[in-house]
Amino acid sequence: MKKQLLKTTLLALIGFLSFSCSDLDDNEEIGTVDLVNLIEQESELFGLIERVAKTDDEDEITCIKFLYSFTMLEFDSSLMVVNQHVVSSDPQFSVLLENIPAGNSIGISFPIQSTLASGEEFLIQNKDELKIAIDDCIALQQDQIAGNCRQLLQECVWIVSHDDQTVDAYENAVFDVADDGTFKFYNNGELHEGTWIVYFIEDELHTNVTFDEPGITADDWNFDWKTQILPDNIMTFTNSNESFTLTQECEEENYCTQLIFSECEDVVGSEISEFVFQDYIPCILQIEDLAELTTDDTIAFYETVTDADTETNPLSQSSYQNTLPEQTIYVRVYYLTIDEFFIIPITIRSTSC
């Protein structure tokens, strides 16, 4: 009901933006304007109306919607009409409001009144009451955005990508955020922990990130980030020097955190599981920041580092049963074009499920 009331109120406002005077020299019409109810360009209410005009229906929750077209008068500091604007769209209205000179005003006739669907009479008698209505509407939007944001953060994980394609220090890093705002951050197989706090500064969403331990990662992330929630479960973090895109991912097979791979026991209590090593190859290459394999390159799995070094006793990549509940396996990756190999230890675990 509150949301509907606000919609009704602000839609009613539009009718009063269309003044009947068409002659800019008509001093009798100018004389009917009440100075108390003019909205100055520097005022907070002017800014609120400007933000409403910038609202994009595709991206944000909109509880105030202007009905176009309408005519809006602009007054100078002497209450003389200096312009009559025909407004046809949100972008046009936004540009117009941005360009109202300091000291000038736009006029709105009061009272604004309407009968709601419930039969209740609603009345706004001055610009202060109008400001309250717009403030309430913005608060309603903030509550809904904050609720959506909390729900998004608590579900699944967030995969980091750089907006600057020439930088990849945190490409495919993973934020796993808990309900209490603590997070685990995985980057190149390393685990970092910290907290983030989400809040509004006026109508702007922010995320304040703090890593527990000092270091390069903390230096890069410990900021107050302007946050924008986008469609398709995407959000952006932006500050004066950097911008990241975070994409929500709910399928574990689509992201990598550490070189630890767990599988359920074949038989309860046996501590024996079946491991398909070939399924782990994309994560191993990603976490170790290695190039994708070509048909000329090779990858193999071994039980000991000596076997990996000498390329003896390679293990099956399609089916392997562990010999210990937690076991180290050594992965040898060879690139023919550079004639170089890498030996990477990974951990496999048999778990009860």
The 8 nearest C-alpha neighbors of each residue, nearest first, counted from 0:
[[1, 3, 2, 4, 5, 117, 116, 115],
 [2, 0, 4, 3, 5, 6, 136, 135],
 [3, 1, 5, 4, 0, 6, 62, 136],
 [2, 4, 6, 0, 5, 1, 7, 62],
 [5, 3, 1, 7, 2, 6, 0, 8],
 [4, 6, 8, 2, 3, 7, 9, 1],
 [7, 5, 3, 9, 4, 8, 63, 62],
 [8, 6, 4, 10, 5, 9, 11, 3],
 [7, 9, 5, 11, 6, 10, 4, 12],
 [10, 8, 12, 11, 6, 7, 63, 5],
 [11, 9, 12, 7, 8, 13, 6, 65],
 [10, 12, 8, 9, 13, 14, 7, 111],
 [11, 13, 9, 10, 15, 14, 8, 111],
 [14, 12, 16, 15, 11, 10, 65, 66],
 [13, 15, 12, 16, 11, 17, 10, 69],
 [14, 16, 13, 17, 12, 108, 107, 18],
 [15, 17, 13, 71, 14, 107, 18, 70],
 [18, 16, 70, 15, 69, 14, 71, 19],
 [19, 17, 20, 16, 15, 70, 71, 72],
 [18, 20, 21, 17, 28, 70, 22, 15],
 [21, 19, 18, 22, 28, 25, 23, 29],
 [20, 22, 23, 19, 18, 83, 25, 24],
 [23, 21, 24, 25, 20, 28, 26, 19],
 [22, 24, 25, 80, 21, 81, 20, 82],
 [25, 23, 22, 26, 80, 29, 79, 28],
 [24, 26, 22, 27, 23, 28, 29, 20],
 [27, 25, 29, 28, 24, 30, 23, 79],
 [26, 28, 30, 29, 25, 31, 24, 20],
 [29, 27, 30, 26, 31, 25, 20, 32],
 [30, 28, 26, 31, 27, 32, 79, 25],
 [29, 31, 27, 28, 32, 26, 33, 78],
 [32, 30, 29, 28, 33, 27, 26, 108],
 [33, 31, 30, 29, 34, 106, 28, 108],
 [32, 34, 35, 36, 31, 37, 30, 108],
 [33, 35, 37, 36, 32, 78, 38, 106],
 [36, 34, 33, 37, 126, 125, 38, 32],
 [35, 37, 34, 33, 126, 125, 38, 107],
 [38, 36, 106, 34, 35, 104, 105, 39],
 [39, 37, 104, 105, 45, 36, 106, 40],
 [40, 38, 104, 42, 41, 103, 37, 102],
 [39, 41, 101, 42, 104, 45, 103, 99],
 [42, 40, 39, 101, 43, 45, 102, 46],
 [43, 41, 45, 39, 44, 40, 46, 38],
 [42, 44, 46, 45, 47, 41, 40, 130],
 [43, 45, 47, 46, 42, 130, 48, 38],
 [46, 44, 48, 42, 43, 47, 40, 38],
 [47, 45, 49, 43, 44, 48, 50, 42],
 [46, 48, 44, 50, 49, 45, 43, 51],
 [47, 49, 51, 45, 50, 46, 44, 52],
 [48, 50, 46, 52, 47, 51, 93, 96],
 [51, 49, 53, 47, 52, 48, 46, 54],
 [50, 52, 48, 54, 53, 49, 47, 63],
 [51, 53, 89, 49, 93, 50, 54, 92],
 [52, 54, 50, 51, 93, 89, 55, 90],
 [55, 53, 51, 52, 56, 50, 59, 61],
 [54, 56, 57, 58, 59, 53, 61, 60],
 [55, 57, 58, 59, 61, 54, 60, 64],
 [58, 56, 55, 59, 60, 230, 54, 61],
 [59, 57, 55, 56, 229, 230, 60, 228],
 [58, 60, 56, 55, 61, 57, 54, 144],
 [59, 61, 140, 62, 56, 58, 144, 143],
 [62, 60, 63, 59, 56, 54, 64, 140],
 [61, 63, 6, 136, 64, 60, 2, 5],
 [64, 62, 6, 61, 9, 51, 65, 5],
 [63, 65, 66, 62, 10, 61, 9, 6],
 [64, 66, 67, 10, 13, 63, 52, 9],
 [65, 67, 68, 64, 13, 10, 69, 88],
 [68, 66, 87, 69, 88, 65, 86, 89],
 [67, 69, 87, 86, 66, 85, 70, 88],
 [70, 68, 86, 67, 17, 85, 71, 16],
 [71, 69, 85, 17, 84, 86, 16, 83],
 [70, 72, 84, 16, 83, 17, 85, 69],
 [73, 71, 83, 82, 105, 84, 106, 74],
 [72, 74, 105, 82, 104, 80, 81, 83],
 [75, 73, 80, 104, 78, 79, 81, 103],
 [74, 76, 103, 78, 77, 79, 104, 81],
 [75, 77, 78, 103, 102, 74, 79, 104],
 [78, 76, 75, 79, 74, 80, 103, 102],
 [79, 77, 74, 75, 76, 80, 29, 34],
 [78, 80, 74, 77, 75, 81, 29, 76],
 [79, 81, 74, 73, 82, 23, 78, 75],
 [82, 80, 74, 73, 79, 75, 83, 23],
 [83, 81, 73, 80, 72, 84, 74, 23],
 [82, 84, 72, 71, 73, 70, 85, 81],
 [85, 83, 71, 70, 86, 72, 82, 73],
 [84, 86, 70, 69, 71, 87, 83, 68],
 [87, 85, 69, 68, 92, 84, 70, 88],
 [86, 88, 68, 67, 85, 91, 69, 89],
 [89, 87, 91, 90, 92, 86, 67, 68],
 [88, 90, 52, 92, 91, 93, 53, 87],
 [91, 89, 93, 92, 88, 94, 53, 52],
 [90, 92, 94, 88, 93, 89, 95, 86],
 [93, 91, 95, 89, 90, 94, 86, 52],
 [92, 94, 90, 52, 96, 95, 91, 49],
 [95, 93, 97, 91, 92, 96, 90, 98],
 [94, 96, 92, 98, 93, 97, 91, 99],
 [97, 95, 93, 98, 99, 94, 49, 92],
 [96, 98, 94, 95, 99, 93, 49, 100],
 [97, 99, 95, 96, 100, 94, 93, 101],
 [98, 100, 96, 97, 40, 95, 103, 101],
 [101, 99, 103, 98, 102, 40, 97, 104],
 [100, 102, 103, 40, 41, 99, 39, 104],
 [101, 103, 76, 100, 40, 39, 75, 104],
 [102, 104, 75, 101, 74, 76, 100, 40],
 [105, 103, 39, 74, 38, 40, 73, 37],
 [104, 106, 73, 38, 72, 37, 74, 39],
 [105, 107, 37, 72, 104, 38, 108, 73],
 [108, 106, 16, 15, 109, 37, 36, 105],
 [109, 107, 15, 110, 106, 111, 16, 36],
 [110, 108, 111, 124, 125, 107, 123, 36],
 [109, 111, 124, 123, 112, 108, 125, 122],
 [112, 110, 123, 109, 122, 124, 12, 11],
 [113, 111, 122, 121, 123, 110, 114, 11],
 [112, 114, 121, 120, 115, 122, 111, 11],
 [113, 115, 120, 119, 118, 121, 116, 112],
 [116, 114, 118, 117, 119, 113, 120, 121],
 [115, 117, 118, 114, 119, 4, 3, 7],
 [116, 118, 115, 119, 114, 120, 0, 4],
 [119, 117, 115, 116, 114, 120, 121, 113],
 [120, 118, 115, 117, 114, 121, 116, 113],
 [121, 119, 114, 113, 115, 118, 122, 112],
 [120, 122, 113, 112, 114, 119, 115, 123],
 [121, 123, 112, 111, 124, 113, 120, 110],
 [124, 122, 111, 110, 128, 125, 112, 129],
 [123, 125, 110, 109, 122, 111, 128, 126],
 [126, 124, 127, 128, 123, 109, 36, 129],
 [125, 127, 129, 128, 36, 130, 124, 38],
 [128, 126, 130, 129, 125, 131, 124, 44],
 [129, 127, 131, 130, 126, 125, 123, 132],
 [128, 130, 126, 132, 127, 131, 123, 133],
 [129, 131, 127, 133, 128, 132, 44, 134],
 [132, 130, 134, 128, 129, 133, 135, 127],
 [133, 131, 129, 135, 130, 134, 136, 128],
 [132, 134, 136, 130, 135, 131, 137, 129],
 [135, 133, 131, 137, 136, 132, 130, 138],
 [136, 134, 138, 132, 133, 137, 131, 139],
 [135, 137, 133, 139, 134, 138, 132, 140],
 [136, 138, 140, 134, 139, 135, 141, 133],
 [139, 137, 141, 135, 140, 136, 142, 134],
 [138, 140, 136, 142, 137, 141, 135, 143],
 [139, 141, 137, 143, 138, 142, 144, 60],
 [142, 140, 138, 144, 143, 139, 145, 137],
 [143, 141, 145, 139, 140, 144, 146, 138],
 [142, 144, 146, 140, 141, 145, 147, 139],
 [143, 145, 141, 147, 146, 142, 148, 140],
 [146, 144, 148, 142, 147, 143, 141, 149],
 [147, 145, 143, 149, 148, 144, 142, 150],
 [148, 146, 144, 150, 145, 149, 151, 143],
 [147, 149, 145, 151, 146, 150, 144, 152],
 [150, 148, 146, 152, 151, 147, 145, 153],
 [149, 151, 147, 153, 148, 152, 146, 154],
 [150, 152, 148, 154, 149, 153, 147, 232],
 [153, 151, 149, 150, 154, 148, 176, 155],
 [152, 154, 150, 178, 151, 177, 176, 149],
 [153, 155, 151, 152, 150, 156, 249, 176],
 [154, 156, 249, 248, 153, 247, 157, 175],
 [157, 155, 175, 248, 247, 174, 249, 154],
 [158, 156, 247, 174, 246, 245, 173, 248],
 [159, 157, 173, 246, 245, 171, 172, 247],
 [160, 158, 245, 171, 172, 170, 244, 173],
 [159, 161, 170, 244, 243, 171, 245, 162],
 [162, 160, 243, 163, 164, 170, 244, 167],
 [161, 163, 243, 164, 242, 244, 160, 166],
 [164, 162, 161, 165, 166, 242, 167, 243],
 [163, 165, 166, 162, 161, 167, 160, 170],
 [166, 164, 163, 167, 161, 162, 168, 170],
 [167, 165, 164, 163, 168, 161, 170, 169],
 [166, 168, 170, 169, 161, 165, 164, 160],
 [169, 167, 170, 166, 161, 186, 172, 187],
 [170, 168, 172, 167, 171, 186, 159, 160],
 [169, 171, 160, 167, 172, 159, 168, 161],
 [172, 170, 159, 158, 160, 169, 173, 186],
 [173, 171, 186, 159, 169, 170, 185, 158],
 [172, 174, 158, 185, 184, 157, 159, 171],
 [175, 173, 184, 157, 156, 183, 176, 182],
 [174, 176, 156, 183, 182, 173, 184, 157],
 [175, 177, 182, 181, 174, 153, 152, 180],
 [178, 176, 179, 181, 180, 182, 153, 175],
 [177, 179, 153, 180, 176, 181, 152, 149],
 [180, 178, 177, 181, 176, 194, 182, 153],
 [181, 179, 177, 178, 195, 194, 176, 182],
 [182, 180, 194, 177, 179, 193, 176, 195],
 [183, 181, 176, 175, 193, 194, 192, 177],
 [182, 184, 192, 175, 191, 174, 185, 176],
 [183, 185, 174, 191, 173, 190, 192, 182],
 [186, 184, 190, 173, 256, 189, 172, 188],
 [185, 187, 172, 189, 188, 169, 184, 173],
 [188, 186, 286, 189, 287, 185, 172, 288],
 [187, 189, 257, 186, 286, 256, 185, 258],
 [190, 188, 186, 185, 187, 191, 257, 256],
 [189, 191, 185, 184, 188, 183, 186, 192],
 [192, 190, 184, 183, 185, 189, 193, 210],
 [193, 191, 183, 182, 211, 184, 210, 190],
 [192, 194, 210, 211, 182, 209, 181, 183],
 [195, 193, 181, 209, 180, 182, 208, 210],
 [194, 196, 208, 207, 180, 209, 206, 181],
 [195, 197, 207, 206, 180, 198, 208, 194],
 [196, 198, 206, 205, 207, 195, 199, 204],
 [199, 197, 205, 204, 206, 196, 200, 145],
 [198, 200, 204, 203, 201, 205, 202, 197],
 [199, 201, 203, 202, 204, 198, 205, 225],
 [200, 202, 203, 199, 204, 137, 141, 138],
 [201, 203, 200, 199, 204, 141, 137, 138],
 [204, 202, 200, 199, 201, 205, 225, 226],
 [203, 205, 199, 226, 198, 225, 200, 202],
 [206, 204, 225, 226, 198, 224, 197, 199],
 [207, 205, 197, 224, 196, 223, 226, 208],
 [206, 208, 223, 196, 195, 222, 224, 197],
 [207, 209, 195, 221, 222, 194, 206, 220],
 [210, 208, 221, 194, 193, 195, 211, 207],
 [211, 209, 193, 217, 212, 192, 194, 221],
 [212, 210, 193, 192, 209, 213, 191, 194],
 [211, 213, 210, 214, 217, 192, 191, 193],
 [214, 212, 217, 211, 215, 210, 218, 216],
 [215, 213, 217, 216, 218, 212, 219, 210],
 [214, 216, 218, 217, 219, 213, 220, 212],
 [215, 217, 219, 218, 214, 220, 213, 210],
 [218, 216, 220, 214, 221, 219, 210, 215],
 [217, 219, 215, 216, 220, 221, 214, 213],
 [218, 220, 216, 217, 215, 221, 222, 214],
 [219, 221, 217, 222, 218, 216, 208, 209],
 [222, 220, 209, 208, 217, 218, 219, 210],
 [223, 221, 220, 208, 224, 207, 209, 238],
 [222, 224, 207, 206, 208, 205, 225, 221],
 [225, 223, 206, 237, 236, 238, 205, 222],
 [224, 226, 205, 237, 236, 204, 238, 206],
 [227, 225, 236, 205, 204, 235, 224, 206],
 [226, 228, 235, 234, 229, 204, 225, 236],
 [227, 229, 234, 233, 226, 235, 230, 232],
 [228, 230, 233, 234, 227, 58, 232, 231],
 [229, 231, 232, 233, 58, 228, 234, 57],
 [232, 230, 233, 229, 246, 247, 234, 228],
 [233, 231, 247, 230, 246, 229, 234, 151],
 [232, 234, 246, 229, 231, 245, 230, 247],
 [235, 233, 228, 245, 229, 227, 244, 246],
 [234, 236, 244, 227, 226, 243, 245, 237],
 [237, 235, 226, 243, 224, 242, 225, 244],
 [238, 236, 242, 225, 224, 241, 235, 243],
 [237, 239, 224, 241, 240, 225, 242, 236],
 [238, 240, 241, 237, 242, 224, 225, 223],
 [241, 239, 238, 242, 237, 219, 222, 224],
 [242, 240, 238, 237, 239, 243, 236, 162],
 [241, 243, 237, 236, 162, 238, 244, 161],
 [244, 242, 161, 236, 162, 235, 160, 245],
 [243, 245, 235, 160, 159, 234, 161, 236],
 [246, 244, 159, 234, 158, 157, 233, 235],
 [247, 245, 233, 158, 157, 232, 248, 244],
 [246, 248, 157, 232, 156, 233, 158, 245],
 [249, 247, 156, 155, 250, 157, 246, 158],
 [248, 250, 155, 251, 156, 247, 154, 253],
 [251, 249, 252, 253, 248, 254, 155, 156],
 [252, 250, 253, 254, 249, 255, 248, 155],
 [251, 253, 250, 254, 255, 249, 278, 282],
 [254, 252, 251, 250, 255, 248, 249, 282],
 [253, 255, 252, 251, 256, 250, 282, 248],
 [256, 254, 282, 257, 253, 286, 252, 173],
 [255, 257, 185, 188, 173, 254, 186, 258],
 [258, 256, 188, 259, 255, 189, 185, 286],
 [257, 259, 345, 188, 346, 260, 283, 256],
 [260, 258, 346, 257, 347, 345, 261, 348],
 [259, 261, 347, 348, 346, 258, 262, 345],
 [262, 260, 348, 347, 349, 350, 259, 263],
 [261, 263, 349, 272, 350, 348, 264, 274],
 [264, 262, 350, 352, 351, 349, 272, 265],
 [263, 265, 272, 271, 266, 351, 270, 350],
 [264, 266, 272, 271, 263, 267, 273, 269],
 [267, 265, 264, 269, 268, 271, 270, 272],
 [266, 268, 269, 264, 351, 265, 270, 352],
 [267, 269, 270, 266, 351, 264, 271, 265],
 [268, 270, 271, 266, 267, 264, 265, 272],
 [271, 269, 349, 324, 268, 264, 272, 350],
 [270, 272, 269, 264, 349, 321, 265, 320],
 [273, 271, 264, 265, 349, 320, 263, 262],
 [272, 274, 320, 319, 318, 275, 262, 265],
 [275, 273, 319, 318, 276, 320, 272, 262],
 [276, 274, 317, 318, 277, 316, 278, 319],
 [277, 275, 316, 278, 279, 274, 317, 280],
 [276, 278, 316, 279, 280, 275, 317, 281],
 [279, 277, 276, 280, 275, 281, 317, 316],
 [278, 280, 276, 277, 282, 281, 283, 275],
 [279, 281, 283, 277, 282, 278, 284, 276],
 [282, 280, 284, 283, 279, 285, 278, 291],
 [283, 281, 285, 284, 280, 255, 279, 286],
 [282, 284, 280, 286, 285, 281, 287, 279],
 [283, 285, 289, 287, 281, 282, 286, 288],
 [286, 284, 288, 282, 287, 283, 281, 289],
 [285, 287, 187, 288, 283, 188, 284, 282],
 [286, 288, 284, 289, 285, 283, 187, 188],
 [289, 287, 285, 286, 284, 290, 187, 283],
 [290, 288, 284, 287, 285, 291, 286, 283],
 [291, 289, 292, 284, 288, 285, 334, 293],
 [290, 292, 289, 293, 284, 281, 285, 296],
 [291, 293, 296, 290, 294, 297, 334, 295],
 [292, 294, 295, 296, 291, 297, 334, 290],
 [293, 295, 296, 292, 297, 335, 334, 291],
 [294, 296, 293, 335, 297, 334, 292, 336],
 [297, 295, 334, 293, 335, 294, 292, 333],
 [298, 296, 333, 332, 299, 295, 334, 292],
 [297, 299, 332, 331, 333, 330, 296, 300],
 [298, 300, 331, 330, 313, 332, 297, 301],
 [299, 301, 330, 314, 313, 329, 331, 328],
 [302, 300, 329, 313, 307, 303, 314, 328],
 [301, 303, 328, 329, 304, 306, 300, 327],
 [304, 302, 306, 305, 301, 329, 307, 328],
 [303, 305, 307, 306, 329, 308, 302, 301],
 [306, 304, 308, 303, 307, 309, 310, 311],
 [307, 305, 311, 309, 303, 310, 304, 308],
 [308, 306, 310, 304, 305, 309, 301, 331],
 [307, 309, 305, 306, 310, 304, 342, 331],
 [308, 310, 306, 307, 311, 305, 304, 312],
 [311, 309, 307, 306, 308, 313, 312, 305],
 [310, 312, 306, 309, 313, 307, 301, 308],
 [311, 313, 306, 314, 301, 310, 302, 307],
 [314, 312, 301, 300, 311, 299, 315, 310],
 [315, 313, 300, 301, 316, 312, 319, 299],
 [316, 314, 317, 318, 319, 313, 300, 276],
 [315, 317, 276, 277, 275, 318, 314, 319],
 [316, 318, 275, 315, 276, 277, 319, 274],
 [319, 317, 275, 274, 315, 316, 273, 320],
 [318, 320, 274, 273, 315, 275, 321, 317],
 [321, 319, 273, 272, 274, 271, 322, 318],
 [320, 322, 323, 271, 272, 319, 324, 326],
 [321, 323, 320, 324, 326, 271, 325, 270],
 [322, 324, 325, 326, 321, 270, 271, 349],
 [325, 323, 349, 270, 348, 326, 271, 322],
 [326, 324, 348, 323, 347, 349, 346, 327],
 [325, 327, 347, 323, 346, 324, 328, 348],
 [328, 326, 346, 345, 344, 347, 329, 325],
 [327, 329, 302, 345, 344, 301, 346, 326],
 [330, 328, 344, 301, 343, 300, 304, 302],
 [329, 331, 300, 343, 342, 299, 344, 301],
 [330, 332, 342, 299, 298, 341, 307, 300],
 [331, 333, 298, 341, 340, 297, 330, 342],
 [332, 334, 340, 297, 296, 339, 298, 335],
 [335, 333, 296, 339, 338, 336, 337, 340],
 [334, 336, 338, 337, 296, 295, 333, 339],
 [335, 337, 338, 334, 295, 339, 296, 333],
 [336, 338, 339, 335, 334, 340, 333, 296],
 [339, 337, 335, 336, 334, 340, 333, 296],
 [338, 340, 337, 334, 333, 335, 341, 336],
 [339, 341, 333, 332, 334, 331, 342, 338],
 [340, 342, 332, 331, 343, 333, 339, 330],
 [343, 341, 331, 330, 329, 332, 344, 340],
 [342, 344, 330, 329, 341, 331, 345, 332],
 [345, 343, 329, 328, 330, 327, 342, 346],
 [346, 344, 258, 328, 327, 259, 329, 343],
 [345, 347, 327, 259, 326, 328, 260, 258],
 [346, 348, 260, 326, 261, 325, 259, 327],
 [349, 347, 325, 261, 324, 350, 260, 262],
 [348, 350, 324, 262, 272, 270, 264, 263],
 [351, 349, 263, 264, 262, 348, 352, 261],
 [350, 352, 263, 264, 267, 349, 268, 270],
 [351, 263, 350, 264, 267, 262, 349, 265]]
